[in-house]
Each structure stands twice: as C-alpha cells, then as structure tokens.
Amino acid sequence: DAKTTQPPSMDCAEGRAANLPCNHSTISGNEYVYWYRQIHSQGPQYIIHGLKNNETNEMASLIITEDRKSSTLILPHATLRDTAVYYCIVGPYGGATNKLIFGTGTLLAVQP
Amino acid sequence: GAGVSQSPSNKVTEKGKDVELRCDPISGHTALYWYRQRLGQGLEFLIYFQGNSAPDKSGLPSDRFSAERTGESVSTLTIQRTQQEDSAVYLCASSKDGYEKLFFGSGTQLSVL
C-alpha cells in the first residue's frame, strides 16, 4: 500500500507556481521523500528527492516540514508541458528495498 | 543507449498465450526494475535485479510471471497463459547502482483479448 496521501487532481494557471502537497505521516527516520511525474503515455520521470532539508534543482523545489510528516513540491513557473500525474513516494534510499511504491498521484492540469 | 528501451511498444494477444516483453536498460546501470500499471492506477512493483545478486521477486503476482536478466544487460518479462486481468502497461526502469534515481522506459501496452 502507498504510504502517502495526495489530492487526486489540481489546476494551475500557466506561468504561476504549482504547489503540490503530500502527506506522509508514517514516514520513518531512514525514509526519503521522492517525487516523480508521468506525462501521458510515457514512463515516470524523476523530479527530486530529499530526507529532511529543503531541496532545489532545475526542475522543482521540495519543501519538507520539520516533523517530516508532509512535503510540498513546487514548480515555480508552470507550463503546459508540466501537465502530468505527480507521484509522491517515500522509501529507503536505494538497494533492494528501493521498490518505490507508487500510488495514484495528483493529476496536475496546467491551464493556458 | 540514451535511455531505457522497451519492446514491443504494444502487444495484443489472445487469452492463454504466452508473451515476452523486453527491456534494454541504460548501459552501465546495474539495477533493473519491472512495474505494472493498470489503467488509471499507480505503479505496482513486480521484480528487481541488482548486479549478480538473486532477484527480488516479491512483487510477482503469480507463478505465471517470470523474469530474467542476462548479466547487467537485457531483461525479459514472461507472462505464461495470459489472462484478461494481465492487460496493463508494463514499465521497466533502471538505475545506476540501485541507489540513484530511476530512469523509466515508455512501457509495453499489453492487451489480452
């Protein structure tokens, strides 16, 4: 079973920031938060991951609360090409347990 | 290659037939994963290969499903005596060493009639 809770869908206006929430209240100390996205008819694409500190890369920012029970993925300037299903996943860092159980995610629709 | 390659991209088969799905991981990636995605649902882990270690088969749904990998290269997922509930997209992913991010292929859409 997925260990995360995400809203099933969200809308965002093109050019605005998209803030995608994720609850992971049962996260354990050695588990990371990963975000992937899946554009229609493609395989998932890695976005970002983090343990407890906020992270930023060329695609997005990840904000993790101090108690680590929730996080937010931020796409600073959403474009139409960012329309996709966004998956928030928690799991240990790699190895045989890196099975990354994907739930149903959040369908982000970027509107022109 | 440049990315994870899967073939065929689409496969239509009749109930009861066997099918083989192929995955070519990124060169040099030691870890390889198979997932299944039913229509409108999330990804379901099937099997994991890491180097020469015994594969983690804990996600295979029945003994009709099997997978092999030759060294650190190509993997094949075999489904015997296919059933209609096997209809799904089968996704393959690889990672550099099992600790790095996953790179996914575009999947094989399997339709069992």
Interface residues (C-beta under 8 A of the other chain):
Chain A: A2 Y36 S41 Q42 G43 P44 Q45 Y46 H49 Y87 Y93 G94 G95 A96 N98 K99 L100 I101 F102 G103 T104 G105
Chain B: V4 A31 Y33 Y35 G40 Q41 G42 L43 E44 F45 Y48 Q50 S53 D56 G59 L91 A93 S95 D97 G98 Y99 E100 K101 L102 F103 F104 G105 S106 G107
